[in-house]
Amino acid sequence: HEQLLQMMEERMMDVEQKLRLVKRLLQDKVNQLKEQLSKNTKADAMVKDLYVENAQLLKALEVTEQRQKTAERKNYLLEEKIANLNRIVKNLASPSL
């Protein structure tokens, strides 16, 4: 009877030791997952910031392209005016020669 009791105590101690080990492993895993969640949260915030920044850059690019088209149109009109003025000057100069 006493030998059986001794064996039961040893088994209980063994089970308790295994439970402590499992508890420690689970706690390590919980800590690892908390750290990963923190990293993921930071990465998510960075992605959102980049998304907003990208939208702002696209809008700025659109405005810049529109300004370029306007400048090209104005440049074309100025070139036409210069060509017309050159034609007028040439016509004015022709009779005097």
Biopython code that builds the backbone (N, CA, C, O; Angstrom):
import numpy as np
from Bio.PDB.StructureBuilder import StructureBuilder

atoms = [
    (1, "HIS", "N", (0.824, -1.194, 0.000)),
    (1, "HIS", "CA", (0.000, 0.000, 0.000)),
    (1, "HIS", "C", (0.869, 1.260, 0.000)),
    (1, "HIS", "O", (0.620, 2.214, -0.736)),
    (2, "GLU", "N", (1.870, 1.228, 0.829)),
    (2, "GLU", "CA", (2.776, 2.373, 0.901)),
    (2, "GLU", "C", (3.577, 2.536, -0.383)),
    (2, "GLU", "O", (3.854, 3.658, -0.809)),
    (3, "GLN", "N", (3.938, 1.447, -0.983)),
    (3, "GLN", "CA", (4.666, 1.491, -2.253)),
    (3, "GLN", "C", (3.773, 2.106, -3.341)),
    (3, "GLN", "O", (4.254, 2.885, -4.163)),
    (4, "LEU", "N", (2.509, 1.770, -3.349)),
    (4, "LEU", "CA", (1.563, 2.330, -4.297)),
    (4, "LEU", "C", (1.424, 3.837, -4.077)),
    (4, "LEU", "O", (1.376, 4.617, -5.028)),
    (5, "LEU", "N", (1.363, 4.219, -2.823)),
    (5, "LEU", "CA", (1.279, 5.635, -2.484)),
    (5, "LEU", "C", (2.530, 6.375, -2.941)),
    (5, "LEU", "O", (2.432, 7.490, -3.453)),
    (6, "GLN", "N", (3.677, 5.786, -2.769)),
    (6, "GLN", "CA", (4.954, 6.359, -3.206)),
    (6, "GLN", "C", (4.958, 6.553, -4.726)),
    (6, "GLN", "O", (5.368, 7.599, -5.229)),
    (7, "MET", "N", (4.495, 5.530, -5.442)),
    (7, "MET", "CA", (4.442, 5.604, -6.910)),
    (7, "MET", "C", (3.482, 6.719, -7.349)),
    (7, "MET", "O", (3.767, 7.462, -8.288)),
    (8, "MET", "N", (2.357, 6.821, -6.663)),
    (8, "MET", "CA", (1.379, 7.857, -7.003)),
    (8, "MET", "C", (1.964, 9.256, -6.767)),
    (8, "MET", "O", (1.735, 10.165, -7.565)),
    (9, "GLU", "N", (2.704, 9.427, -5.694)),
    (9, "GLU", "CA", (3.340, 10.712, -5.401)),
    (9, "GLU", "C", (4.370, 11.058, -6.474)),
    (9, "GLU", "O", (4.442, 12.197, -6.935)),
    (10, "GLU", "N", (5.158, 10.070, -6.859)),
    (10, "GLU", "CA", (6.158, 10.300, -7.902)),
    (10, "GLU", "C", (5.500, 10.682, -9.217)),
    (10, "GLU", "O", (5.962, 11.577, -9.925)),
    (11, "ARG", "N", (4.405, 9.984, -9.534)),
    (11, "ARG", "CA", (3.680, 10.311, -10.770)),
    (11, "ARG", "C", (3.103, 11.719, -10.696)),
    (11, "ARG", "O", (3.143, 12.466, -11.674)),
    (12, "MET", "N", (2.567, 12.077, -9.534)),
    (12, "MET", "CA", (2.015, 13.415, -9.351)),
    (12, "MET", "C", (3.101, 14.480, -9.514)),
    (12, "MET", "O", (2.879, 15.513, -10.145)),
    (13, "MET", "N", (4.256, 14.222, -8.950)),
    (13, "MET", "CA", (5.361, 15.170, -9.068)),
    (13, "MET", "C", (5.791, 15.290, -10.532)),
    (13, "MET", "O", (6.078, 16.381, -11.024)),
    (14, "ASP", "N", (5.828, 14.152, -11.206)),
    (14, "ASP", "CA", (6.194, 14.153, -12.615)),
    (14, "ASP", "C", (5.176, 14.949, -13.433)),
    (14, "ASP", "O", (5.548, 15.741, -14.299)),
    (15, "VAL", "N", (3.903, 14.734, -13.155)),
    (15, "VAL", "CA", (2.844, 15.453, -13.867)),
    (15, "VAL", "C", (2.928, 16.942, -13.565)),
    (15, "VAL", "O", (2.777, 17.762, -14.471)),
    (16, "GLU", "N", (3.167, 17.307, -12.310)),
    (16, "GLU", "CA", (3.298, 18.719, -11.945)),
    (16, "GLU", "C", (4.471, 19.363, -12.669)),
    (16, "GLU", "O", (4.377, 20.497, -13.139)),
    (17, "GLN", "N", (5.565, 18.637, -12.753)),
    (17, "GLN", "CA", (6.740, 19.161, -13.449)),
    (17, "GLN", "C", (6.431, 19.373, -14.931)),
    (17, "GLN", "O", (6.796, 20.396, -15.510)),
    (18, "LYS", "N", (5.762, 18.403, -15.530)),
    (18, "LYS", "CA", (5.390, 18.539, -16.941)),
    (18, "LYS", "C", (4.421, 19.706, -17.136)),
    (18, "LYS", "O", (4.522, 20.436, -18.122)),
    (19, "LEU", "N", (3.496, 19.884, -16.215)),
    (19, "LEU", "CA", (2.557, 20.996, -16.307)),
    (19, "LEU", "C", (3.275, 22.338, -16.207)),
    (19, "LEU", "O", (2.936, 23.273, -16.934)),
    (20, "ARG", "N", (4.256, 22.447, -15.323)),
    (20, "ARG", "CA", (5.034, 23.681, -15.209)),
    (20, "ARG", "C", (5.780, 23.961, -16.514)),
    (20, "ARG", "O", (5.849, 25.099, -16.980)),
    (21, "LEU", "N", (6.333, 22.900, -17.085)),
    (21, "LEU", "CA", (7.051, 23.057, -18.352)),
    (21, "LEU", "C", (6.088, 23.523, -19.454)),
    (21, "LEU", "O", (6.412, 24.436, -20.214)),
    (22, "VAL", "N", (4.932, 22.910, -19.539)),
    (22, "VAL", "CA", (3.938, 23.298, -20.546)),
    (22, "VAL", "C", (3.491, 24.738, -20.315)),
    (22, "VAL", "O", (3.341, 25.513, -21.259)),
    (23, "LYS", "N", (3.279, 25.085, -19.037)),
    (23, "LYS", "CA", (2.870, 26.455, -18.708)),
    (23, "LYS", "C", (3.943, 27.451, -19.155)),
    (23, "LYS", "O", (3.610, 28.500, -19.706)),
    (24, "ARG", "N", (5.212, 27.146, -18.931)),
    (24, "ARG", "CA", (6.308, 28.010, -19.334)),
    (24, "ARG", "C", (6.360, 28.135, -20.860)),
    (24, "ARG", "O", (6.541, 29.227, -21.398)),
    (25, "LEU", "N", (6.199, 27.006, -21.540)),
    (25, "LEU", "CA", (6.205, 27.037, -23.005)),
    (25, "LEU", "C", (5.036, 27.864, -23.539)),
    (25, "LEU", "O", (5.197, 28.634, -24.486)),
    (26, "LEU", "N", (3.864, 27.703, -22.932)),
    (26, "LEU", "CA", (2.705, 28.484, -23.357)),
    (26, "LEU", "C", (2.915, 29.972, -23.105)),
    (26, "LEU", "O", (2.524, 30.800, -23.928)),
    (27, "GLN", "N", (3.517, 30.314, -21.996)),
    (27, "GLN", "CA", (3.782, 31.716, -21.696)),
    (27, "GLN", "C", (4.775, 32.305, -22.693)),
    (27, "GLN", "O", (4.623, 33.446, -23.132)),
    (28, "ASP", "N", (5.790, 31.522, -23.048)),
    (28, "ASP", "CA", (6.740, 31.972, -24.071)),
    (28, "ASP", "C", (6.019, 32.225, -25.397)),
    (28, "ASP", "O", (6.282, 33.215, -26.080)),
    (29, "LYS", "N", (5.112, 31.320, -25.748)),
    (29, "LYS", "CA", (4.362, 31.471, -26.993)),
    (29, "LYS", "C", (3.460, 32.695, -26.931)),
    (29, "LYS", "O", (3.339, 33.422, -27.916)),
    (30, "VAL", "N", (2.821, 32.935, -25.779)),
    (30, "VAL", "CA", (1.978, 34.121, -25.606)),
    (30, "VAL", "C", (2.817, 35.382, -25.781)),
    (30, "VAL", "O", (2.395, 36.314, -26.466)),
    (31, "ASN", "N", (3.987, 35.420, -25.176)),
    (31, "ASN", "CA", (4.875, 36.584, -25.311)),
    (31, "ASN", "C", (5.297, 36.788, -26.763)),
    (31, "ASN", "O", (5.343, 37.916, -27.254)),
    (32, "GLN", "N", (5.600, 35.697, -27.433)),
    (32, "GLN", "CA", (6.000, 35.775, -28.841)),
    (32, "GLN", "C", (4.846, 36.326, -29.690)),
    (32, "GLN", "O", (5.058, 37.169, -30.562)),
    (33, "LEU", "N", (3.642, 35.851, -29.432)),
    (33, "LEU", "CA", (2.488, 36.309, -30.201)),
    (33, "LEU", "C", (2.166, 37.774, -29.900)),
    (33, "LEU", "O", (1.756, 38.513, -30.796)),
    (34, "LYS", "N", (2.346, 38.196, -28.656)),
    (34, "LYS", "CA", (2.132, 39.610, -28.313)),
    (34, "LYS", "C", (3.126, 40.492, -29.063)),
    (34, "LYS", "O", (2.764, 41.547, -29.583)),
    (35, "GLU", "N", (4.364, 40.053, -29.112)),
    (35, "GLU", "CA", (5.396, 40.809, -29.829)),
    (35, "GLU", "C", (5.064, 40.882, -31.319)),
    (35, "GLU", "O", (5.210, 41.932, -31.944)),
    (36, "GLN", "N", (4.616, 39.755, -31.883)),
    (36, "GLN", "CA", (4.252, 39.734, -33.303)),
    (36, "GLN", "C", (3.052, 40.648, -33.563)),
    (36, "GLN", "O", (3.008, 41.333, -34.585)),
    (37, "LEU", "N", (2.093, 40.662, -32.661)),
    (37, "LEU", "CA", (0.934, 41.545, -32.803)),
    (37, "LEU", "C", (1.365, 43.006, -32.785)),
    (37, "LEU", "O", (0.859, 43.821, -33.557)),
    (38, "SER", "N", (2.295, 43.326, -31.908)),
    (38, "SER", "CA", (2.803, 44.693, -31.841)),
    (38, "SER", "C", (3.482, 45.083, -33.151)),
    (38, "SER", "O", (3.259, 46.175, -33.673)),
    (39, "LYS", "N", (4.304, 44.190, -33.675)),
    (39, "LYS", "CA", (4.987, 44.454, -34.952)),
    (39, "LYS", "C", (3.970, 44.606, -36.078)),
    (39, "LYS", "O", (4.098, 45.492, -36.923)),
    (40, "ASN", "N", (2.957, 43.738, -36.087)),
    (40, "ASN", "CA", (1.933, 43.805, -37.135)),
    (40, "ASN", "C", (1.146, 45.103, -37.053)),
    (40, "ASN", "O", (0.793, 45.683, -38.080)),
    (41, "THR", "N", (0.870, 45.561, -35.840)),
    (41, "THR", "CA", (0.143, 46.809, -35.651)),
    (41, "THR", "C", (0.957, 47.978, -36.200)),
    (41, "THR", "O", (0.421, 48.853, -36.880)),
    (42, "LYS", "N", (2.262, 47.984, -35.897)),
    (42, "LYS", "CA", (3.128, 49.036, -36.420)),
    (42, "LYS", "C", (3.204, 48.983, -37.945)),
    (42, "LYS", "O", (3.154, 50.016, -38.613)),
    (43, "ALA", "N", (3.323, 47.783, -38.484)),
    (43, "ALA", "CA", (3.390, 47.630, -39.941)),
    (43, "ALA", "C", (2.085, 48.096, -40.582)),
    (43, "ALA", "O", (2.104, 48.730, -41.638)),
    (44, "ASP", "N", (0.958, 47.787, -39.954)),
    (44, "ASP", "CA", (-0.341, 48.217, -40.470)),
    (44, "ASP", "C", (-0.434, 49.735, -40.493)),
    (44, "ASP", "O", (-0.933, 50.317, -41.457)),
    (45, "ALA", "N", (0.038, 50.366, -39.446)),
    (45, "ALA", "CA", (0.024, 51.833, -39.393)),
    (45, "ALA", "C", (0.911, 52.416, -40.491)),
    (45, "ALA", "O", (0.559, 53.416, -41.117)),
    (46, "MET", "N", (2.053, 51.791, -40.718)),
    (46, "MET", "CA", (2.961, 52.269, -41.768)),
    (46, "MET", "C", (2.318, 52.122, -43.144)),
    (46, "MET", "O", (2.446, 53.006, -43.992)),
    (47, "VAL", "N", (1.633, 51.014, -43.363)),
    (47, "VAL", "CA", (0.964, 50.792, -44.649)),
    (47, "VAL", "C", (-0.105, 51.858, -44.862)),
    (47, "VAL", "O", (-0.232, 52.404, -45.959)),
    (48, "LYS", "N", (-0.870, 52.155, -43.819)),
    (48, "LYS", "CA", (-1.899, 53.190, -43.927)),
    (48, "LYS", "C", (-1.270, 54.552, -44.227)),
    (48, "LYS", "O", (-1.770, 55.301, -45.066)),
    (49, "ASP", "N", (-0.177, 54.864, -43.544)),
    (49, "ASP", "CA", (0.522, 56.138, -43.801)),
    (49, "ASP", "C", (1.019, 56.201, -45.246)),
    (49, "ASP", "O", (0.899, 57.233, -45.906)),
    (50, "LEU", "N", (1.579, 55.089, -45.731)),
    (50, "LEU", "CA", (2.072, 55.057, -47.105)),
    (50, "LEU", "C", (0.930, 55.191, -48.104)),
    (50, "LEU", "O", (1.084, 55.812, -49.155)),
    (51, "TYR", "N", (-0.211, 54.605, -47.771)),
    (51, "TYR", "CA", (-1.382, 54.718, -48.647)),
    (51, "TYR", "C", (-1.819, 56.179, -48.766)),
    (51, "TYR", "O", (-2.103, 56.668, -49.859)),
    (52, "VAL", "N", (-1.866, 56.864, -47.627)),
    (52, "VAL", "CA", (-2.251, 58.280, -47.628)),
    (52, "VAL", "C", (-1.216, 59.105, -48.386)),
    (52, "VAL", "O", (-1.565, 59.954, -49.205)),
    (53, "GLU", "N", (0.047, 58.849, -48.109)),
    (53, "GLU", "CA", (1.115, 59.589, -48.794)),
    (53, "GLU", "C", (1.065, 59.346, -50.306)),
    (53, "GLU", "O", (1.262, 60.270, -51.096)),
    (54, "ASN", "N", (0.802, 58.110, -50.698)),
    (54, "ASN", "CA", (0.706, 57.788, -52.119)),
    (54, "ASN", "C", (-0.441, 58.559, -52.770)),
    (54, "ASN", "O", (-0.295, 59.078, -53.877)),
    (55, "ALA", "N", (-1.581, 58.634, -52.083)),
    (55, "ALA", "CA", (-2.721, 59.382, -52.615)),
    (55, "ALA", "C", (-2.365, 60.860, -52.781)),
    (55, "ALA", "O", (-2.731, 61.482, -53.778)),
    (56, "GLN", "N", (-1.652, 61.416, -51.803)),
    (56, "GLN", "CA", (-1.232, 62.818, -51.888)),
    (56, "GLN", "C", (-0.258, 63.029, -53.043)),
    (56, "GLN", "O", (-0.347, 64.024, -53.763)),
    (57, "LEU", "N", (0.664, 62.095, -53.216)),
    (57, "LEU", "CA", (1.629, 62.206, -54.313)),
    (57, "LEU", "C", (0.938, 62.093, -55.669)),
    (57, "LEU", "O", (1.296, 62.800, -56.611)),
    (58, "LEU", "N", (-0.043, 61.211, -55.770)),
    (58, "LEU", "CA", (-0.781, 61.089, -57.027)),
    (58, "LEU", "C", (-1.527, 62.377, -57.349)),
    (58, "LEU", "O", (-1.564, 62.802, -58.503)),
    (59, "LYS", "N", (-2.118, 62.998, -56.339)),
    (59, "LYS", "CA", (-2.827, 64.268, -56.545)),
    (59, "LYS", "C", (-1.836, 65.351, -56.975)),
    (59, "LYS", "O", (-2.117, 66.126, -57.889)),
    (60, "ALA", "N", (-0.680, 65.402, -56.314)),
    (60, "ALA", "CA", (0.343, 66.391, -56.678)),
    (60, "ALA", "C", (0.824, 66.159, -58.109)),
    (60, "ALA", "O", (1.048, 67.114, -58.852)),
    (61, "LEU", "N", (0.982, 64.896, -58.494)),
    (61, "LEU", "CA", (1.398, 64.578, -59.865)),
    (61, "LEU", "C", (0.340, 65.031, -60.857)),
    (61, "LEU", "O", (0.664, 65.584, -61.908)),
    (62, "GLU", "N", (-0.918, 64.799, -60.525)),
    (62, "GLU", "CA", (-2.016, 65.218, -61.406)),
    (62, "GLU", "C", (-2.016, 66.733, -61.589)),
    (62, "GLU", "O", (-2.180, 67.228, -62.704)),
    (63, "VAL", "N", (-1.831, 67.464, -60.498)),
    (63, "VAL", "CA", (-1.789, 68.932, -60.567)),
    (63, "VAL", "C", (-0.590, 69.380, -61.409)),
    (63, "VAL", "O", (-0.709, 70.284, -62.236)),
    (64, "THR", "N", (0.553, 68.749, -61.196)),
    (64, "THR", "CA", (1.764, 69.103, -61.948)),
    (64, "THR", "C", (1.587, 68.832, -63.436)),
    (64, "THR", "O", (1.987, 69.643, -64.270)),
    (65, "GLU", "N", (0.981, 67.679, -63.772)),
    (65, "GLU", "CA", (0.753, 67.372, -65.180)),
    (65, "GLU", "C", (-0.208, 68.383, -65.807)),
    (65, "GLU", "O", (-0.026, 68.781, -66.958)),
    (66, "GLN", "N", (-1.221, 68.795, -65.062)),
    (66, "GLN", "CA", (-2.167, 69.794, -65.570)),
    (66, "GLN", "C", (-1.461, 71.126, -65.808)),
    (66, "GLN", "O", (-1.705, 71.794, -66.812)),
    (67, "ARG", "N", (-0.589, 71.507, -64.883)),
    (67, "ARG", "CA", (0.184, 72.748, -65.053)),
    (67, "ARG", "C", (1.092, 72.660, -66.271)),
    (67, "ARG", "O", (1.241, 73.630, -67.013)),
    (68, "GLN", "N", (1.700, 71.490, -66.475)),
    (68, "GLN", "CA", (2.572, 71.305, -67.627)),
    (68, "GLN", "C", (1.776, 71.460, -68.925)),
    (68, "GLN", "O", (2.238, 72.110, -69.863)),
    (69, "LYS", "N", (0.568, 70.858, -68.982)),
    (69, "LYS", "CA", (-0.260, 70.991, -70.178)),
    (69, "LYS", "C", (-0.634, 72.447, -70.422)),
    (69, "LYS", "O", (-0.625, 72.916, -71.561)),
    (70, "THR", "N", (-0.961, 73.156, -69.352)),
    (70, "THR", "CA", (-1.297, 74.586, -69.480)),
    (70, "THR", "C", (-0.094, 75.368, -69.990)),
    (70, "THR", "O", (-0.234, 76.216, -70.871)),
    (71, "ALA", "N", (1.075, 75.093, -69.447)),
    (71, "ALA", "CA", (2.292, 75.785, -69.881)),
    (71, "ALA", "C", (2.601, 75.469, -71.336)),
    (71, "ALA", "O", (3.020, 76.348, -72.089)),
    (72, "GLU", "N", (2.396, 74.214, -71.736)),
    (72, "GLU", "CA", (2.641, 73.847, -73.135)),
    (72, "GLU", "C", (1.673, 74.573, -74.066)),
    (72, "GLU", "O", (2.064, 75.022, -75.143)),
    (73, "ARG", "N", (0.392, 74.691, -73.646)),
    (73, "ARG", "CA", (-0.589, 75.420, -74.447)),
    (73, "ARG", "C", (-0.185, 76.889, -74.580)),
    (73, "ARG", "O", (-0.219, 77.451, -75.675)),
    (74, "LYS", "N", (0.195, 77.506, -73.462)),
    (74, "LYS", "CA", (0.618, 78.915, -73.489)),
    (74, "LYS", "C", (1.853, 79.089, -74.369)),
    (74, "LYS", "O", (1.962, 80.059, -75.120)),
    (75, "ASN", "N", (2.779, 78.140, -74.267)),
    (75, "ASN", "CA", (3.994, 78.193, -75.076)),
    (75, "ASN", "C", (3.641, 78.107, -76.561)),
    (75, "ASN", "O", (4.204, 78.837, -77.378)),
    (76, "TYR", "N", (2.715, 77.220, -76.909)),
    (76, "TYR", "CA", (2.284, 77.086, -78.301)),
    (76, "TYR", "C", (1.662, 78.398, -78.804)),
    (76, "TYR", "O", (1.962, 78.857, -79.906)),
    (77, "LEU", "N", (0.791, 78.992, -77.973)),
    (77, "LEU", "CA", (0.163, 80.261, -78.366)),
    (77, "LEU", "C", (1.200, 81.368, -78.529)),
    (77, "LEU", "O", (1.100, 82.178, -79.450)),
    (78, "LEU", "N", (2.193, 81.410, -77.642)),
    (78, "LEU", "CA", (3.260, 82.410, -77.759)),
    (78, "LEU", "C", (4.073, 82.200, -79.029)),
    (78, "LEU", "O", (4.443, 83.162, -79.701)),
    (79, "GLU", "N", (4.349, 80.940, -79.355)),
    (79, "GLU", "CA", (5.095, 80.658, -80.580)),
    (79, "GLU", "C", (4.302, 81.102, -81.809)),
    (79, "GLU", "O", (4.877, 81.619, -82.767)),
    (80, "GLU", "N", (2.984, 80.900, -81.782)),
    (80, "GLU", "CA", (2.146, 81.366, -82.892)),
    (80, "GLU", "C", (2.177, 82.887, -82.995)),
    (80, "GLU", "O", (2.249, 83.440, -84.093)),
    (81, "LYS", "N", (2.121, 83.560, -81.847)),
    (81, "LYS", "CA", (2.167, 85.024, -81.844)),
    (81, "LYS", "C", (3.497, 85.520, -82.386)),
    (81, "LYS", "O", (3.540, 86.484, -83.150)),
    (82, "ILE", "N", (4.587, 84.860, -81.990)),
    (82, "ILE", "CA", (5.918, 85.237, -82.485)),
    (82, "ILE", "C", (5.981, 85.050, -83.998)),
    (82, "ILE", "O", (6.500, 85.904, -84.716)),
    (83, "ALA", "N", (5.448, 83.923, -84.475)),
    (83, "ALA", "CA", (5.457, 83.673, -85.923)),
    (83, "ALA", "C", (4.640, 84.742, -86.639)),
    (83, "ALA", "O", (5.059, 85.231, -87.688)),
    (84, "ASN", "N", (3.488, 85.113, -86.096)),
    (84, "ASN", "CA", (2.664, 86.167, -86.711)),
    (84, "ASN", "C", (3.375, 87.515, -86.685)),
    (84, "ASN", "O", (3.345, 88.252, -87.671)),
    (85, "LEU", "N", (4.012, 87.840, -85.565)),
    (85, "LEU", "CA", (4.767, 89.098, -85.475)),
    (85, "LEU", "C", (5.925, 89.112, -86.469)),
    (85, "LEU", "O", (6.191, 90.136, -87.099)),
    (86, "ASN", "N", (6.608, 87.989, -86.610)),
    (86, "ASN", "CA", (7.707, 87.907, -87.586)),
    (86, "ASN", "C", (7.182, 88.119, -88.995)),
    (86, "ASN", "O", (7.822, 88.783, -89.811)),
    (87, "ARG", "N", (5.996, 87.543, -89.282)),
    (87, "ARG", "CA", (5.383, 87.731, -90.597)),
    (87, "ARG", "C", (5.027, 89.202, -90.819)),
    (87, "ARG", "O", (5.247, 89.735, -91.907)),
    (88, "ILE", "N", (4.485, 89.853, -89.805)),
    (88, "ILE", "CA", (4.129, 91.274, -89.911)),
    (88, "ILE", "C", (5.377, 92.124, -90.135)),
    (88, "ILE", "O", (5.405, 92.999, -91.001)),
    (89, "VAL", "N", (6.407, 91.850, -89.336)),
    (89, "VAL", "CA", (7.662, 92.605, -89.487)),
    (89, "VAL", "C", (8.236, 92.393, -90.872)),
    (89, "VAL", "O", (8.725, 93.340, -91.488)),
    (90, "LYS", "N", (8.188, 91.172, -91.374)),
    (90, "LYS", "CA", (8.716, 90.843, -92.709)),
    (90, "LYS", "C", (7.916, 91.599, -93.783)),
    (90, "LYS", "O", (8.485, 92.127, -94.738)),
    (91, "ASN", "N", (6.588, 91.640, -93.606)),
    (91, "ASN", "CA", (5.734, 92.354, -94.566)),
    (91, "ASN", "C", (5.979, 93.842, -94.503)),
    (91, "ASN", "O", (5.965, 94.510, -95.537)),
    (92, "LEU", "N", (6.205, 94.383, -93.318)),
    (92, "LEU", "CA", (6.491, 95.799, -93.180)),
    (92, "LEU", "C", (7.855, 96.157, -93.761)),
    (92, "LEU", "O", (8.049, 97.239, -94.315)),
    (93, "ALA", "N", (8.770, 95.248, -93.625)),
    (93, "ALA", "CA", (10.135, 95.508, -94.101)),
    (93, "ALA", "C", (10.228, 95.322, -95.619)),
    (93, "ALA", "O", (11.067, 95.962, -96.253)),
    (94, "SER", "N", (9.414, 94.489, -96.207)),
    (94, "SER", "CA", (9.490, 94.205, -97.645)),
    (94, "SER", "C", (9.243, 95.448, -98.513)),
    (94, "SER", "O", (10.042, 95.707, -99.413)),
    (95, "PRO", "N", (8.195, 96.216, -98.292)),
    (95, "PRO", "CA", (7.979, 97.372, -99.166)),
    (95, "PRO", "C", (9.081, 98.416, -99.036)),
    (95, "PRO", "O", (9.376, 99.117, -100.004)),
    (96, "SER", "N", (9.685, 98.535, -97.881)),
    (96, "SER", "CA", (10.719, 99.555, -97.722)),
    (96, "SER", "C", (12.008, 99.146, -98.427)),
    (96, "SER", "O", (12.849, 99.998, -98.713)),
    (97, "LEU", "N", (12.176, 97.865, -98.708)),
    (97, "LEU", "CA", (13.386, 97.435, -99.421)),
    (97, "LEU", "C", (13.113, 97.550, -100.863)),
    (97, "LEU", "O", (13.980, 97.245, -101.682)),
]
sb = StructureBuilder()
sb.init_structure("model")
sb.init_model(0)
sb.init_chain("A")
sb.init_seg("    ")
for serial, (resi, resn, name, xyz) in enumerate(atoms, 1):
    if name == "N":
        sb.init_residue(resn, " ", resi, " ")
    sb.init_atom(name, np.array(xyz, "f"), 0.0, 1.0, " ", f" {name:<3s}", serial, name[0])
structure = sb.get_structure()
